[in-house]
Amino acid sequence: MRLREIYRQQPETYDSLVSHEDFRGQLLPTLQEITPLRNKTIAEFGAGTGRITRLLNLQAKQVIAADHSSPMLQVARERLAETGAENWSLVTADHREMPLPSASVELAIAGWTFGSFVDEDPLNWLQSLRTAIAEVQRILQPGGTCIIIETLGTGERFPTPPNRHLADYYHWLESEKGFQHRWIRTDYQFSDSCEASELIGFFFGEELAKRVTANQQVIVPECTGIWWRSW
């Protein structure tokens, strides 16, 4: 529940952290390789403060971005307004009950968010995931694509699921749901090691922050997994 408190009480600090992520810009071209984004209607699960939303709305016809945290979406609204684009809308919603009509979008993207079911309920996460994936299938048009983005280790140079339960979740996506998979680096870059340690520690905890300080890191490596399939 610690992360939910961050999302509710410290969305601006969270947004500051993720503004340093993927400084080499690997994510957007990878998404475009999986499926064209231009002129598509896209639903985003777990929009947070809108970092991925801002990548999508430069390409898409329309982006409907949802998150369970209203404070996070308030920051997203401010950041998206700065882009000058008007092809986006934000909605507070649970992943398992998206307020969208059936067969209404061409692409569904869930960025670093379905894994929260695993973190919050390690023993009973599967039913929530089944419901969320079924909701993805409901809102997708025939032939539509789902892309799921999840962590494969912050502070890691090679893909390493942070715990056994997340590893089980990733295996389930591939073995039971038929998702394809690849991974990329989405490293953070900070102005100095003090900023790196402070922001990394804020979200990822004291142990990783100590490693960043001990190594005087300005660049903190991160591996990110991307899973996708069409129905």
Z-matrix of the N, CA and C atoms (Angstrom, degrees):
N
C 1 1.458
C 2 1.538 1 112.28
N 3 1.345 2 117.42 1 -11.02
C 4 1.462 3 119.91 2 -179.44
C 5 1.516 4 111.26 3 -57.66
N 6 1.342 5 117.30 4 -40.51
C 7 1.457 6 120.31 5 -177.99
C 8 1.524 7 110.93 6 -67.38
N 9 1.326 8 117.25 7 -37.70
C 10 1.461 9 118.87 8 177.46
C 11 1.527 10 110.89 9 -61.48
N 12 1.326 11 116.93 10 -36.20
C 13 1.465 12 120.10 11 176.91
C 14 1.523 13 110.91 12 -65.99
N 15 1.336 14 116.98 13 -39.30
C 16 1.468 15 120.05 14 175.73
C 17 1.522 16 110.41 15 -61.02
N 18 1.332 17 115.95 16 -47.01
C 19 1.459 18 119.66 17 -178.28
C 20 1.529 19 111.39 18 -62.81
N 21 1.320 20 116.55 19 -32.43
C 22 1.465 21 120.36 20 -177.61
C 23 1.519 22 112.54 21 -83.24
N 24 1.338 23 116.71 22 -37.18
C 25 1.457 24 119.81 23 -170.03
C 26 1.534 25 114.24 24 -106.93
N 27 1.339 26 118.20 25 -22.64
C 28 1.464 27 119.68 26 -173.94
C 29 1.534 28 112.07 27 -133.79
N 30 1.323 29 117.70 28 50.25
C 31 1.462 30 118.96 29 -177.80
C 32 1.527 31 113.33 30 -65.00
N 33 1.336 32 117.43 31 -32.42
C 34 1.469 33 119.29 32 -179.76
C 35 1.526 34 111.33 33 -66.85
N 36 1.349 35 116.77 34 -40.54
C 37 1.460 36 119.51 35 178.08
C 38 1.516 37 110.63 36 -66.93
N 39 1.323 38 116.75 37 -39.84
C 40 1.467 39 120.37 38 175.66
C 41 1.534 40 110.40 39 -59.65
N 42 1.328 41 116.46 40 -43.77
C 43 1.465 42 120.05 41 -179.96
C 44 1.525 43 111.21 42 -63.67
N 45 1.337 44 116.45 43 -36.17
C 46 1.461 45 120.01 44 176.15
C 47 1.526 46 111.14 45 -62.72
N 48 1.329 47 116.39 46 -41.30
C 49 1.465 48 120.22 47 178.09
C 50 1.523 49 110.74 48 -60.61
N 51 1.334 50 117.54 49 -54.24
C 52 1.468 51 119.29 50 -173.02
C 53 1.523 52 112.24 51 -71.82
N 54 1.331 53 117.46 52 -15.39
C 55 1.468 54 118.70 53 175.39
C 56 1.527 55 111.69 54 -67.03
N 57 1.351 56 116.82 55 -17.81
C 58 1.468 57 121.65 56 178.13
C 59 1.528 58 112.32 57 -93.53
N 60 1.324 59 116.95 58 -4.83
C 61 1.470 60 121.43 59 -174.35
C 62 1.523 61 111.11 60 -81.34
N 63 1.338 62 115.76 61 150.30
C 64 1.469 63 122.61 62 176.00
C 65 1.521 64 110.97 63 55.57
N 66 1.332 65 116.10 64 49.57
C 67 1.467 66 118.95 65 -174.32
C 68 1.530 67 112.58 66 -67.54
N 69 1.318 68 117.45 67 -18.70
C 70 1.476 69 119.89 68 175.81
C 71 1.526 70 112.63 69 -86.76
N 72 1.331 71 117.33 70 -3.45
C 73 1.458 72 120.80 71 175.51
C 74 1.510 73 114.08 72 68.55
N 75 1.327 74 117.44 73 45.23
C 76 1.461 75 121.67 74 -178.25
C 77 1.529 76 113.33 75 -82.76
N 78 1.324 77 118.04 76 -26.11
C 79 1.461 78 120.20 77 -168.79
C 80 1.522 79 112.67 78 -70.22
N 81 1.326 80 117.89 79 -51.18
C 82 1.460 81 119.87 80 -175.12
C 83 1.527 82 112.89 81 -58.98
N 84 1.332 83 120.09 82 -50.39
C 85 1.469 84 118.03 83 179.11
C 86 1.525 85 113.36 84 -62.61
N 87 1.330 86 117.29 85 -29.59
C 88 1.464 87 119.61 86 176.77
C 89 1.521 88 110.41 87 -67.06
N 90 1.322 89 117.41 88 -43.32
C 91 1.465 90 120.40 89 176.57
C 92 1.520 91 111.00 90 -60.85
N 93 1.331 92 116.30 91 -40.78
C 94 1.461 93 120.35 92 -179.18
C 95 1.530 94 112.00 93 -68.15
N 96 1.325 95 116.54 94 -28.04
C 97 1.458 96 119.42 95 175.38
C 98 1.529 97 111.31 96 -70.51
N 99 1.320 98 116.08 97 -34.26
C 100 1.469 99 120.43 98 -179.31
C 101 1.525 100 110.65 99 -71.79
N 102 1.331 101 117.11 100 -45.00
C 103 1.460 102 121.28 101 179.66
C 104 1.519 103 109.11 102 -158.03
N 105 1.310 104 118.73 103 142.40
C 106 1.469 105 119.80 104 176.27
C 107 1.530 106 110.87 105 -60.79
N 108 1.317 107 116.47 106 140.53
C 109 1.457 108 120.97 107 178.98
C 110 1.523 109 112.32 108 -101.45
N 111 1.312 110 116.48 109 -23.02
C 112 1.461 111 120.42 110 -171.09
C 113 1.526 112 111.47 111 -62.68
N 114 1.343 113 113.53 112 131.57
C 115 1.468 114 123.50 113 175.12
C 116 1.526 115 114.02 114 63.98
N 117 1.326 116 117.60 115 20.56
C 118 1.459 117 120.26 116 177.54
C 119 1.534 118 110.76 117 -95.76
N 120 1.327 119 114.80 118 153.98
C 121 1.460 120 121.54 119 169.40
C 122 1.523 121 107.25 120 -92.25
N 123 1.331 122 116.04 121 121.56
C 124 1.464 123 121.82 122 -169.94
C 125 1.520 124 110.09 123 -123.16
N 126 1.329 125 116.11 124 135.70
C 127 1.462 126 122.08 125 169.54
C 128 1.519 127 108.50 126 -105.46
N 129 1.322 128 115.75 127 132.30
C 130 1.463 129 120.25 128 179.25
C 131 1.524 130 109.67 129 -115.26
N 132 1.315 131 115.83 130 122.90
C 133 1.455 132 122.77 131 175.39
C 134 1.530 133 108.42 132 -91.79
N 135 1.326 134 117.66 133 131.03
C 136 1.460 135 120.35 134 176.85
C 137 1.508 136 113.01 135 71.26
N 138 1.321 137 116.62 136 54.36
C 139 1.465 138 121.17 137 -174.41
C 140 1.523 139 112.86 138 -69.06
N 141 1.326 140 117.33 139 -24.99
C 142 1.466 141 119.41 140 -178.78
C 143 1.518 142 111.28 141 59.79
N 144 1.327 143 116.68 142 -130.12
C 145 1.463 144 121.03 143 179.33
C 146 1.526 145 112.02 144 -92.87
N 147 1.329 146 116.68 145 12.68
C 148 1.457 147 120.16 146 168.71
C 149 1.510 148 116.48 147 89.34
N 150 1.335 149 118.48 148 19.58
C 151 1.468 150 118.25 149 -178.60
C 152 1.526 151 111.41 150 -63.73
N 153 1.335 152 117.92 151 -48.97
C 154 1.463 153 119.47 152 177.87
C 155 1.520 154 110.46 153 -70.72
N 156 1.318 155 117.03 154 -35.28
C 157 1.465 156 120.47 155 178.87
C 158 1.515 157 110.66 156 -55.26
N 159 1.326 158 116.99 157 -40.20
C 160 1.463 159 120.72 158 -178.45
C 161 1.521 160 111.73 159 -70.30
N 162 1.327 161 117.74 160 -26.15
C 163 1.462 162 119.67 161 172.59
C 164 1.530 163 110.30 162 -72.37
N 165 1.318 164 116.18 163 -41.12
C 166 1.461 165 120.81 164 -175.37
C 167 1.513 166 112.63 165 -71.30
N 168 1.342 167 116.71 166 -39.68
C 169 1.463 168 117.55 167 -171.41
C 170 1.524 169 112.85 168 -72.10
N 171 1.332 170 117.39 169 -10.85
C 172 1.459 171 120.33 170 173.51
C 173 1.525 172 111.46 171 -76.03
N 174 1.331 173 116.26 172 -17.25
C 175 1.458 174 121.52 173 -175.67
C 176 1.525 175 112.84 174 -114.24
N 177 1.313 176 116.98 175 -36.12
C 178 1.459 177 121.57 176 -166.00
C 179 1.526 178 112.93 177 -80.50
N 180 1.320 179 114.17 178 161.23
C 181 1.454 180 120.76 179 169.44
C 182 1.519 181 109.56 180 -72.20
N 183 1.335 182 116.11 181 -44.14
C 184 1.461 183 121.63 182 180.00
C 185 1.519 184 109.25 183 -154.24
N 186 1.344 185 116.53 184 141.36
C 187 1.454 186 122.25 185 175.06
C 188 1.528 187 108.25 186 -124.64
N 189 1.328 188 116.08 187 122.95
C 190 1.464 189 121.80 188 172.63
C 191 1.522 190 106.10 189 -106.96
N 192 1.325 191 116.69 190 110.80
C 193 1.463 192 122.07 191 -172.30
C 194 1.522 193 109.96 192 -110.36
N 195 1.336 194 115.77 193 128.99
C 196 1.462 195 121.36 194 -175.70
C 197 1.523 196 110.79 195 -121.64
N 198 1.327 197 115.69 196 149.58
C 199 1.457 198 122.18 197 173.91
C 200 1.523 199 107.77 198 -156.17
N 201 1.346 200 115.80 199 154.04
C 202 1.463 201 119.26 200 179.48
C 203 1.523 202 111.96 201 -79.38
N 204 1.356 203 117.77 202 -14.71
C 205 1.462 204 121.81 203 -174.21
C 206 1.524 205 111.17 204 -104.08
N 207 1.316 206 116.63 205 111.05
C 208 1.465 207 120.78 206 177.27
C 209 1.531 208 112.66 207 -62.72
N 210 1.348 209 119.59 208 -39.89
C 211 1.469 210 118.57 209 176.97
C 212 1.530 211 113.23 210 -60.45
N 213 1.331 212 117.38 211 -37.89
C 214 1.461 213 119.83 212 177.15
C 215 1.527 214 110.14 213 -64.42
N 216 1.315 215 116.87 214 -42.38
C 217 1.458 216 120.21 215 -179.39
C 218 1.521 217 112.33 216 -67.76
N 219 1.322 218 117.69 217 -27.85
C 220 1.457 219 119.71 218 176.50
C 221 1.526 220 110.69 219 -64.76
N 222 1.327 221 116.47 220 -41.96
C 223 1.464 222 120.06 221 175.21
C 224 1.527 223 109.89 222 -64.79
N 225 1.334 224 116.54 223 -42.54
C 226 1.472 225 120.25 224 178.01
C 227 1.525 226 110.74 225 -57.72
N 228 1.323 227 116.48 226 -41.87
C 229 1.463 228 120.62 227 -179.27
C 230 1.531 229 110.58 228 -61.20
N 231 1.314 230 116.81 229 -42.50
C 232 1.467 231 120.49 230 179.37
C 233 1.525 232 111.11 231 -65.13
N 234 1.330 233 116.63 232 -43.84
C 235 1.466 234 120.32 233 -178.23
C 236 1.529 235 111.00 234 -67.78
N 237 1.328 236 116.77 235 -40.95
C 238 1.463 237 120.03 236 -179.54
C 239 1.519 238 111.51 237 -67.69
N 240 1.332 239 117.27 238 -35.10
C 241 1.458 240 120.21 239 178.13
C 242 1.527 241 110.89 240 -61.41
N 243 1.330 242 116.08 241 -31.26
C 244 1.465 243 120.27 242 179.73
C 245 1.523 244 112.78 243 -67.57
N 246 1.343 245 117.83 244 -21.21
C 247 1.465 246 120.29 245 -179.33
C 248 1.515 247 112.38 246 -74.91
N 249 1.318 248 116.99 247 -20.34
C 250 1.461 249 120.43 248 -178.09
C 251 1.514 250 113.95 249 82.34
N 252 1.330 251 118.01 250 -9.24
C 253 1.464 252 121.38 251 178.59
C 254 1.523 253 110.04 252 -78.35
N 255 1.327 254 116.12 253 153.60
C 256 1.466 255 121.20 254 -179.09
C 257 1.520 256 111.66 255 -125.58
N 258 1.332 257 116.60 256 17.42
C 259 1.470 258 120.58 257 -175.26
C 260 1.520 259 112.71 258 -97.15
N 261 1.330 260 117.71 259 29.81
C 262 1.457 261 121.10 260 -176.70
C 263 1.524 262 109.78 261 -133.69
N 264 1.331 263 114.48 262 155.45
C 265 1.455 264 121.39 263 171.83
C 266 1.514 265 107.79 264 -145.31
N 267 1.326 266 116.07 265 152.78
C 268 1.455 267 122.70 266 -177.02
C 269 1.521 268 109.52 267 -121.15
N 270 1.341 269 114.95 268 143.51
C 271 1.459 270 119.49 269 -179.69
C 272 1.527 271 109.25 270 -144.73
N 273 1.317 272 116.78 271 138.10
C 274 1.462 273 121.84 272 174.02
C 275 1.520 274 108.52 273 -83.12
N 276 1.347 275 115.73 274 120.68
C 277 1.462 276 118.19 275 -175.10
C 278 1.516 277 110.25 276 -160.59
N 279 1.334 278 114.57 277 155.02
C 280 1.455 279 123.06 278 172.15
C 281 1.525 280 108.66 279 -83.69
N 282 1.336 281 116.60 280 143.51
C 283 1.463 282 120.49 281 179.85
C 284 1.529 283 112.57 282 -58.07
N 285 1.314 284 116.06 283 -27.71
C 286 1.461 285 120.49 284 -175.21
C 287 1.522 286 113.45 285 -86.31
N 288 1.341 287 116.24 286 0.50
C 289 1.464 288 120.08 287 -178.70
C 290 1.527 289 109.11 288 -153.51
N 291 1.323 290 115.38 289 75.38
C 292 1.464 291 120.57 290 -178.61
C 293 1.533 292 109.84 291 -78.46
N 294 1.335 293 116.82 292 131.20
C 295 1.472 294 120.08 293 -178.43
C 296 1.530 295 111.67 294 -82.00
N 297 1.333 296 115.25 295 59.83
C 298 1.462 297 121.75 296 179.98
C 299 1.522 298 109.27 297 -130.52
N 300 1.324 299 117.55 298 147.86
C 301 1.468 300 119.58 299 177.54
C 302 1.522 301 111.25 300 -66.44
N 303 1.309 302 115.95 301 156.24
C 304 1.462 303 121.26 302 175.12
C 305 1.527 304 109.80 303 -63.92
N 306 1.342 305 115.53 304 145.83
C 307 1.470 306 122.71 305 177.28
C 308 1.528 307 111.98 306 52.90
N 309 1.334 308 116.56 307 44.86
C 310 1.467 309 120.29 308 -174.41
C 311 1.519 310 114.40 309 -109.09
N 312 1.362 311 118.30 310 -10.53
C 313 1.460 312 120.05 311 -177.75
C 314 1.525 313 109.83 312 -132.09
N 315 1.327 314 114.62 313 157.18
C 316 1.465 315 120.64 314 -179.86
C 317 1.520 316 112.92 315 -95.61
N 318 1.316 317 116.10 316 -20.50
C 319 1.463 318 121.22 317 -177.22
C 320 1.515 319 109.16 318 -144.97
N 321 1.327 320 116.68 319 135.21
C 322 1.463 321 122.78 320 172.99
C 323 1.520 322 108.25 321 -119.83
N 324 1.322 323 116.37 322 130.32
C 325 1.460 324 121.93 323 -179.83
C 326 1.524 325 108.93 324 -125.09
N 327 1.333 326 115.91 325 132.16
C 328 1.464 327 122.04 326 176.31
C 329 1.521 328 107.69 327 -124.08
N 330 1.317 329 117.09 328 108.35
C 331 1.462 330 120.89 329 -174.27
C 332 1.515 331 112.69 330 -103.62
N 333 1.335 332 116.55 331 112.66
C 334 1.457 333 122.63 332 175.66
C 335 1.533 334 110.91 333 52.21
N 336 1.320 335 117.09 334 47.00
C 337 1.462 336 117.93 335 -173.41
C 338 1.520 337 114.57 336 -137.42
N 339 1.341 338 120.61 337 -41.10
C 340 1.459 339 120.02 338 178.82
C 341 1.528 340 111.32 339 -63.61
N 342 1.325 341 116.94 340 -26.88
C 343 1.455 342 120.58 341 176.85
C 344 1.518 343 113.17 342 -62.56
N 345 1.341 344 117.02 343 -16.73
C 346 1.473 345 119.28 344 178.45
C 347 1.525 346 111.09 345 -64.86
N 348 1.338 347 117.70 346 -28.60
C 349 1.462 348 119.41 347 175.24
C 350 1.523 349 110.52 348 -60.57
N 351 1.323 350 115.51 349 -39.94
C 352 1.464 351 121.09 350 -178.80
C 353 1.523 352 110.33 351 -68.84
N 354 1.328 353 116.65 352 -44.91
C 355 1.466 354 120.83 353 -178.07
C 356 1.529 355 111.88 354 -65.25
N 357 1.335 356 116.33 355 -38.40
C 358 1.463 357 120.05 356 -175.00
C 359 1.523 358 113.15 357 -81.71
N 360 1.332 359 117.09 358 -25.72
C 361 1.466 360 120.36 359 -177.62
C 362 1.521 361 109.16 360 -144.62
N 363 1.345 362 118.17 361 74.44
C 364 1.462 363 121.34 362 -173.58
C 365 1.522 364 115.02 363 -58.91
N 366 1.338 365 117.57 364 -21.71
C 367 1.455 366 119.91 365 -176.82
C 368 1.530 367 113.13 366 -93.87
N 369 1.337 368 116.74 367 -22.19
C 370 1.475 369 118.96 368 -172.32
C 371 1.532 370 112.04 369 -132.81
N 372 1.322 371 116.42 370 32.19
C 373 1.456 372 119.82 371 -174.96
C 374 1.520 373 113.58 372 -75.48
N 375 1.331 374 117.65 373 -24.07
C 376 1.457 375 120.08 374 -168.70
C 377 1.526 376 112.57 375 -64.51
N 378 1.326 377 117.17 376 -39.90
C 379 1.459 378 118.76 377 -179.08
C 380 1.524 379 111.27 378 -63.91
N 381 1.324 380 116.93 379 -40.73
C 382 1.467 381 119.54 380 177.76
C 383 1.522 382 110.96 381 -62.60
N 384 1.327 383 116.52 382 -40.53
C 385 1.462 384 119.79 383 178.58
C 386 1.520 385 111.64 384 -66.26
N 387 1.314 386 116.88 385 -41.28
C 388 1.469 387 119.59 386 177.71
C 389 1.536 388 110.17 387 -59.27
N 390 1.326 389 116.05 388 -42.25
C 391 1.462 390 119.93 389 -179.58
C 392 1.523 391 110.99 390 -66.02
N 393 1.340 392 117.10 391 -41.91
C 394 1.461 393 120.42 392 -179.78
C 395 1.525 394 111.72 393 -65.64
N 396 1.332 395 116.93 394 -41.92
C 397 1.462 396 120.09 395 178.27
C 398 1.527 397 110.61 396 -66.09
N 399 1.324 398 117.29 397 -38.21
C 400 1.463 399 120.21 398 175.96
C 401 1.526 400 110.94 399 -62.38
N 402 1.327 401 117.08 400 -35.45
C 403 1.454 402 120.91 401 177.33
C 404 1.523 403 110.68 402 -68.47
N 405 1.318 404 117.34 403 -38.38
C 406 1.460 405 120.70 404 173.48
C 407 1.528 406 110.24 405 -57.77
N 408 1.316 407 116.56 406 -49.01
C 409 1.460 408 120.54 407 -179.05
C 410 1.535 409 111.23 408 -61.94
N 411 1.322 410 116.68 409 -37.01
C 412 1.472 411 120.03 410 -179.05
C 413 1.520 412 112.19 411 -62.60
N 414 1.344 413 116.99 412 -44.01
C 415 1.468 414 119.33 413 -173.82
C 416 1.522 415 112.80 414 -84.02
N 417 1.345 416 117.59 415 -14.38
C 418 1.467 417 119.99 416 -179.78
C 419 1.521 418 110.92 417 -77.58
N 420 1.329 419 114.99 418 140.33
C 421 1.450 420 120.54 419 169.51
C 422 1.525 421 109.43 420 -69.97
N 423 1.336 422 117.99 421 156.98
C 424 1.466 423 119.48 422 175.49
C 425 1.523 424 111.43 423 -53.97
N 426 1.328 425 116.06 424 131.44
C 427 1.453 426 120.78 425 -176.56
C 428 1.519 427 113.72 426 84.20
N 429 1.337 428 116.74 427 0.09
C 430 1.456 429 120.44 428 179.99
C 431 1.520 430 112.00 429 -70.14
N 432 1.315 431 115.30 430 161.70
C 433 1.464 432 122.35 431 -174.03
C 434 1.521 433 110.96 432 -116.03
N 435 1.325 434 115.44 433 141.76
C 436 1.466 435 122.86 434 172.42
C 437 1.520 436 108.67 435 -113.24
N 438 1.332 437 116.92 436 131.93
C 439 1.461 438 122.92 437 174.93
C 440 1.522 439 108.23 438 -121.71
N 441 1.318 440 116.32 439 127.43
C 442 1.463 441 122.66 440 178.19
C 443 1.527 442 108.25 441 -117.60
N 444 1.314 443 116.07 442 127.74
C 445 1.463 444 122.90 443 -179.27
C 446 1.521 445 108.08 444 -114.76
N 447 1.336 446 116.58 445 128.20
C 448 1.467 447 119.94 446 -178.26
C 449 1.529 448 110.22 447 -142.94
N 450 1.325 449 114.97 448 164.49
C 451 1.458 450 120.64 449 -179.37
C 452 1.529 451 112.51 450 -74.08
N 453 1.320 452 114.60 451 139.54
C 454 1.468 453 121.79 452 166.86
C 455 1.527 454 110.05 453 -122.10
N 456 1.328 455 115.06 454 27.13
C 457 1.457 456 119.38 455 171.99
C 458 1.513 457 114.95 456 116.33
N 459 1.334 458 117.24 457 110.17
C 460 1.460 459 122.30 458 169.26
C 461 1.524 460 108.01 459 -87.00
N 462 1.324 461 115.28 460 132.85
C 463 1.463 462 120.61 461 -172.50
C 464 1.518 463 112.35 462 89.56
N 465 1.324 464 117.34 463 -0.09
C 466 1.471 465 122.78 464 -177.89
C 467 1.525 466 110.15 465 -108.06
N 468 1.339 467 115.79 466 140.48
C 469 1.460 468 120.98 467 178.01
C 470 1.520 469 112.39 468 -90.64
N 471 1.310 470 117.28 469 -18.73
C 472 1.458 471 122.42 470 178.33
C 473 1.523 472 108.00 471 -131.11
N 474 1.342 473 117.41 472 151.94
C 475 1.467 474 120.12 473 -171.49
C 476 1.523 475 113.21 474 -60.47
N 477 1.337 476 114.41 475 124.21
C 478 1.463 477 121.67 476 -178.47
C 479 1.523 478 108.76 477 -143.53
N 480 1.341 479 119.01 478 102.70
C 481 1.467 480 118.48 479 176.95
C 482 1.529 481 110.50 480 -53.50
N 483 1.333 482 117.72 481 132.38
C 484 1.465 483 120.51 482 -174.68
C 485 1.519 484 115.30 483 -61.88
N 486 1.333 485 117.99 484 -23.94
C 487 1.463 486 119.70 485 178.07
C 488 1.524 487 109.36 486 -156.71
N 489 1.329 488 115.21 487 170.03
C 490 1.468 489 121.01 488 -175.24
C 491 1.528 490 111.51 489 -64.74
N 492 1.331 491 116.98 490 -35.87
C 493 1.458 492 119.40 491 -176.75
C 494 1.529 493 111.04 492 -67.25
N 495 1.336 494 116.98 493 -40.40
C 496 1.458 495 119.23 494 175.98
C 497 1.528 496 110.81 495 -66.24
N 498 1.326 497 117.23 496 -38.49
C 499 1.468 498 120.31 497 176.38
C 500 1.528 499 110.23 498 -59.69
N 501 1.334 500 117.26 499 -39.82
C 502 1.466 501 121.11 500 177.62
C 503 1.532 502 110.44 501 -64.61
N 504 1.316 503 116.61 502 -41.38
C 505 1.470 504 121.56 503 178.03
C 506 1.527 505 110.46 504 -60.50
N 507 1.324 506 117.48 505 -47.00
C 508 1.463 507 120.49 506 -179.02
C 509 1.529 508 110.72 507 -63.96
N 510 1.323 509 116.72 508 -39.71
C 511 1.461 510 120.30 509 177.65
C 512 1.526 511 110.38 510 -63.63
N 513 1.320 512 116.75 511 -39.98
C 514 1.459 513 121.26 512 178.50
C 515 1.524 514 111.49 513 -61.04
N 516 1.336 515 117.28 514 -42.64
C 517 1.464 516 120.08 515 178.00
C 518 1.526 517 111.51 516 -56.85
N 519 1.331 518 115.99 517 -41.84
C 520 1.457 519 120.42 518 -175.67
C 521 1.527 520 112.20 519 -80.25
N 522 1.327 521 117.17 520 -45.32
C 523 1.459 522 120.23 521 -171.42
C 524 1.522 523 112.90 522 -82.42
N 525 1.342 524 117.27 523 -38.51
C 526 1.459 525 119.64 524 -176.20
C 527 1.523 526 112.44 525 -97.55
N 528 1.334 527 117.41 526 -37.72
C 529 1.459 528 119.99 527 -174.23
C 530 1.524 529 112.81 528 -99.41
N 531 1.327 530 118.87 529 -6.34
C 532 1.454 531 121.17 530 172.88
C 533 1.516 532 115.90 531 75.99
N 534 1.337 533 117.60 532 26.42
C 535 1.458 534 120.93 533 178.31
C 536 1.524 535 110.87 534 -78.30
N 537 1.327 536 115.97 535 142.06
C 538 1.457 537 121.75 536 167.30
C 539 1.523 538 108.69 537 -82.66
N 540 1.320 539 116.52 538 165.01
C 541 1.455 540 119.33 539 -171.91
C 542 1.526 541 111.71 540 -148.20
N 543 1.332 542 115.24 541 143.07
C 544 1.458 543 122.12 542 167.53
C 545 1.527 544 107.79 543 -149.86
N 546 1.328 545 116.26 544 168.97
C 547 1.460 546 118.10 545 177.58
C 548 1.520 547 109.55 546 -134.22
N 549 1.332 548 114.53 547 154.68
C 550 1.454 549 121.91 548 178.79
C 551 1.520 550 108.85 549 -137.35
N 552 1.313 551 116.34 550 168.23
C 553 1.464 552 121.88 551 171.88
C 554 1.535 553 108.63 552 -95.54
N 555 1.323 554 115.41 553 133.14
C 556 1.467 555 121.84 554 177.50
C 557 1.531 556 108.84 555 -126.92
N 558 1.324 557 116.64 556 52.81
C 559 1.460 558 122.77 557 -172.47
C 560 1.533 559 112.21 558 -58.69
N 561 1.334 560 113.87 559 148.66
C 562 1.462 561 121.88 560 172.87
C 563 1.532 562 109.46 561 -89.40
N 564 1.323 563 116.31 562 145.55
C 565 1.463 564 121.64 563 170.35
C 566 1.527 565 108.81 564 -129.52
N 567 1.344 566 115.47 565 127.35
C 568 1.459 567 121.76 566 -178.07
C 569 1.524 568 109.79 567 -116.48
N 570 1.315 569 116.41 568 168.33
C 571 1.462 570 120.28 569 -179.04
C 572 1.521 571 112.08 570 -72.41
N 573 1.343 572 117.05 571 -31.18
C 574 1.464 573 121.42 572 177.02
C 575 1.521 574 107.91 573 -159.93
N 576 1.321 575 116.40 574 172.66
C 577 1.464 576 120.29 575 -175.27
C 578 1.527 577 112.47 576 -70.11
N 579 1.331 578 117.33 577 -25.98
C 580 1.474 579 119.26 578 177.25
C 581 1.524 580 110.62 579 -66.09
N 582 1.334 581 116.13 580 -45.63
C 583 1.456 582 119.60 581 177.23
C 584 1.525 583 110.05 582 -63.21
N 585 1.330 584 116.13 583 -41.73
C 586 1.463 585 120.49 584 179.11
C 587 1.520 586 111.01 585 -58.93
N 588 1.320 587 117.13 586 -48.77
C 589 1.456 588 121.23 587 -178.01
C 590 1.524 589 111.65 588 -63.75
N 591 1.327 590 116.24 589 -41.78
C 592 1.465 591 120.21 590 -177.78
C 593 1.527 592 111.33 591 -64.66
N 594 1.336 593 117.39 592 -49.08
C 595 1.457 594 120.06 593 -175.59
C 596 1.526 595 111.83 594 -75.27
N 597 1.316 596 117.33 595 -38.15
C 598 1.465 597 119.81 596 176.89
C 599 1.531 598 110.52 597 -64.37
N 600 1.325 599 116.49 598 -42.87
C 601 1.456 600 120.31 599 179.05
C 602 1.512 601 112.86 600 -64.98
N 603 1.319 602 116.45 601 -36.30
C 604 1.469 603 121.96 602 179.46
C 605 1.525 604 110.75 603 -55.11
N 606 1.337 605 117.23 604 -41.59
C 607 1.463 606 119.40 605 -174.59
C 608 1.522 607 113.27 606 -103.77
N 609 1.341 608 116.67 607 -40.91
C 610 1.459 609 120.05 608 -171.53
C 611 1.525 610 113.63 609 -98.28
N 612 1.314 611 117.65 610 -9.37
C 613 1.446 612 119.83 611 173.37
C 614 1.518 613 115.16 612 106.37
N 615 1.320 614 113.76 613 166.92
C 616 1.463 615 122.18 614 -171.66
C 617 1.525 616 112.57 615 -66.57
N 618 1.311 617 117.47 616 -37.18
C 619 1.467 618 119.61 617 -176.23
C 620 1.527 619 111.77 618 -61.31
N 621 1.317 620 116.93 619 -47.38
C 622 1.457 621 119.62 620 178.91
C 623 1.524 622 110.58 621 -68.25
N 624 1.325 623 117.67 622 -36.37
C 625 1.462 624 120.70 623 177.86
C 626 1.525 625 111.16 624 -60.97
N 627 1.326 626 117.30 625 -39.31
C 628 1.462 627 120.82 626 177.76
C 629 1.522 628 111.32 627 -64.35
N 630 1.339 629 117.59 628 -39.09
C 631 1.462 630 121.06 629 176.83
C 632 1.520 631 110.76 630 -62.50
N 633 1.331 632 115.97 631 -43.03
C 634 1.468 633 120.56 632 179.21
C 635 1.522 634 110.46 633 -61.35
N 636 1.330 635 116.76 634 -43.90
C 637 1.473 636 120.98 635 179.47
C 638 1.518 637 111.04 636 -66.14
N 639 1.316 638 117.29 637 -45.78
C 640 1.471 639 120.82 638 -178.00
C 641 1.518 640 111.87 639 -61.57
N 642 1.322 641 116.93 640 -35.15
C 643 1.464 642 121.00 641 -178.57
C 644 1.521 643 113.02 642 -95.11
N 645 1.357 644 116.40 643 2.19
C 646 1.467 645 121.25 644 -179.72
C 647 1.529 646 111.27 645 51.32
N 648 1.333 647 115.11 646 46.46
C 649 1.458 648 120.41 647 -175.13
C 650 1.524 649 112.12 648 -79.64
N 651 1.299 650 115.13 649 133.80
C 652 1.458 651 123.02 650 168.81
C 653 1.526 652 109.24 651 -102.82
N 654 1.322 653 116.17 652 -34.26
C 655 1.464 654 122.54 653 173.72
C 656 1.526 655 108.38 654 -104.24
N 657 1.328 656 115.86 655 123.42
C 658 1.457 657 121.82 656 178.64
C 659 1.522 658 107.60 657 -109.39
N 660 1.339 659 117.88 658 117.37
C 661 1.469 660 119.42 659 -177.21
C 662 1.519 661 112.28 660 -68.18
N 663 1.306 662 114.69 661 152.76
C 664 1.464 663 120.00 662 176.71
C 665 1.525 664 108.71 663 -152.86
N 666 1.321 665 116.05 664 136.07
C 667 1.463 666 122.33 665 175.33
C 668 1.522 667 108.95 666 -107.66
N 669 1.311 668 115.29 667 137.02
C 670 1.459 669 121.67 668 -177.21
C 671 1.520 670 109.24 669 -129.04
N 672 1.322 671 116.23 670 131.90
C 673 1.453 672 121.95 671 177.15
C 674 1.513 673 111.23 672 -96.59
N 675 1.332 674 115.67 673 143.61
C 676 1.466 675 121.36 674 177.91
C 677 1.519 676 107.89 675 -128.30
N 678 1.313 677 115.41 676 124.42
C 679 1.467 678 122.58 677 179.90
C 680 1.522 679 107.64 678 -117.91
N 681 1.330 680 117.33 679 141.13
C 682 1.461 681 119.05 680 -179.74
C 683 1.519 682 111.23 681 -151.96
N 684 1.324 683 114.53 682 154.16
C 685 1.451 684 121.61 683 171.59
C 686 1.529 685 108.96 684 -164.38
N 687 1.330 686 115.62 685 161.57
C 688 1.463 687 122.30 686 175.55
C 689 1.517 688 108.73 687 -116.57
N 690 1.334 689 115.25 688 155.30
C 691 1.450 690 121.29 689 176.06
C 692 1.524 691 109.08 690 -119.74
